[in-house]
């Protein structure tokens, strides 16, 4: 077999990953996706290895709950046929490989810069001369938004091609933030430093990214987390989901000038993040999750306090949603606005809400379960219209679902928490992968160690990496005044993309 099948949070020897000639590698990974919507690429990246580039591709099978991993060594500089010409869902992975290494793609349809990282192979390509798509026409005009935005928002540039008020095309240019996080994971050697890096990949997804890091590291060290450790992580993930979804409903109301909804949902987000403050001392859950230990166990007092918070939160949340989703002026802005079809989300490889809004079931909690999700028997919330209304409905329903999950977990107390344990050193010459369903969707962390057990590769993929293109498609043929509500209905991450 020219690939190896592994499970989520599994570590294998790097030598176990089959090496393929490039033509076979291309045929294998594109072929795995043909007529298989239950499969998708969770990561595809390269790294320098013995004066060559080792390409590693990871294809997840959501029905079999497996990840198919294969590799290919290429000598650079080189020109290759692209995966993307066969299956467009590889569109973002290959430009990043092209940007980082001297690998050119002969037939890639849209080979543009992704991040402008400090260690890119071609330093002459700068953000100032980004090659925007343009149309020469006296009837069309361009509208540029950003990278400096009104209000508190991260840098990103949106270039609209419009016919009057109608958007014909949107191109989203990112890459303004150069933190070099993946390299920092290699440079920093202390566990606290690396965990702090994970907490800061995306500030609104602290629990999601830190859980992924913890699972990768524990897998490399051969450590199996106890139920009380996974309880804290599962609770944190679902509390984060409630807080961000509620805040996004507030922001959506702001964008349609519905002040009551903006105020009420904004108020309801506050007790969720304040509970994190009570639990671990930080409103964003920083400091809560650590590999190999339970930094802040859920005590009986914390459990009872959370139940009180949810009991006060839920009736107001339900009532405000009832008001919002029967309001004609709100529905006129939500329904049939910003539609992305099933065929489009499948084609571009979206994940999380950006897939489930159009009937594509992508949810790691069900397909590659981890922590305490197996006992929760999670059922994803699926919508089919792919519009702003569907995206907001998913938020509403997932908040109620998360409340149910948290109550379920709190009503089934665990045994006494396990005391701190000592993690073994990471396995040598190994590859590990972790998938976590953050509130935006699928997070993927991959790690590779050398003969001493030191990290030589740490590869991060935030769900926004997949989903920004869905926003660009969503606004086509909509009025430009609908862009803010479309944008907020996705609420994608700039820093999670740029790293």
Steps between C-alpha positions, in 0.01 A plus 500: 500500500639843408356676805464419870166518680510651849256635757460846647763572769722212391879505472692289248861472392576734211647198319154336504361767265535355149712698252355542151629631171330832433270379221377216722472739796280733296285219365462344845384806691275649233358153435411453868260795470330414172133418566567498876349811666565337838875546440698823500855626537571603858863598433748507215841653564870468434823529698870490422653153526852404387522782244159403365139587583291231663132548418247347739129475418231403753156400371225446761225244444209614714308174460786264582635739768848465354769731359696384195858630507746486210819680401723590208858631475569761232821672399480878466472712297233305318183544294216262579145432392260622765247312711277807467452460124330167580332585831457865596494430874883494494497862375640662818750228595700508178550880484639480854743225396593710195553804721721319751713290266630513145210291370306634206173358372445481125121495495386651830206730418573767762862488623509809720681587826334373816679650801824674401686323786840633604668179379329481159714380213454809280551821699432712191130418528366759740155586624525840327495337156232237561359395157131584533255370243363788294261565211550785254155650456347845507183355653669341802671655800720375783442554871785442742440436871786472747755392603433769759137467604262715698473365851697221666575244231810328371671600173372357174425654162178440303496600133150508346422511130152648466241588243321780677408357840530138385815306597635298208820385666673531837866430554622471859865581563645392833855454627550825692587333832841336517537328836680193365317273743593168340871585521459624858371156601841367393705783650335497842593192701299537823153352533357823642635697204351264247166481677487880513565506125207259447275724709582793273453343155153656490382701798137390468591129478726452802336176614491358146863554405642423845309171513642407159853578621448305823374196309791508255756528776340232715485270199870555431577422865281189517276658764127426528312780671275399787123566483522800734755668270280439198195622693661840548596516132155399378329751727738773387439426132122515540510811719718669239246400234213652703689824568613563141173396336308729735737787431464441126121514525546836672729619219252385235230704667735799505557465124127522428450782754290288737608659826299280737656179369844657496470602863339185636727250325801714595390492862446122487853436374643667810409236765651230276842661480474614862460136599838427342636780721358329808626160387857574392559872546470602135186592304631334181603175676872567478685295761223239520624221270843339538646177355509215750320671784178655618599852593159591645281196579123543503408499867151458638486876564606581143250249366214648699601851399497408130153347534375829647661700216335279236161506676501880486641516148273256317152654540622845394688350206191310385275804536736730309531248216124470485474877456782522247391221268139614472593861424418572131770766464764257632384207288504720188873555559583140598302283260643437151794729575855374448415156361770238441377177342577142602703448183709808575576415864595147396717628217699747710528269802328704768476368856288558810202733480608612153439145378199410715311813386462340156431139597861374508554312825845592629533481878803341666304441822306233310738387226828479695386530863736590786484597869151416638307540173463124446279477809298806392411333166514834324261568210608795281260784426446501122330769290452499125446851363857627539391857579545740791183362656641143495825612659319683779259210552798267550635735765166512679454122497861422592478724807197304624678174416814607687295586808348152489845340469641698790208409726541135400869507594441682828224260604731200464778573748841339451721335754758706687731689263831335418802675648763657278687249289839524332496487122756281330731656243347510150553199276782532251460524121124512537193661346189596700171658398212646700159615374272711721165656414532862603194723488595604142573146393786257457836583657799287399841487670782279367840443659816322387799418722862417418732225627529683837125551544529872424233671293614563143155576356190648661219559253184688597176527304218720623155445340520851354772372266225308317210736546604849385428404140143407601446861609630624163249275322217590739493868407488452122185655348413654835492874562818641652295622798444134590872431536519585875226253597647233271845554650374485858289192431826313428718690752827359368840552656770720352773398746397133483561517126818709507673326795 
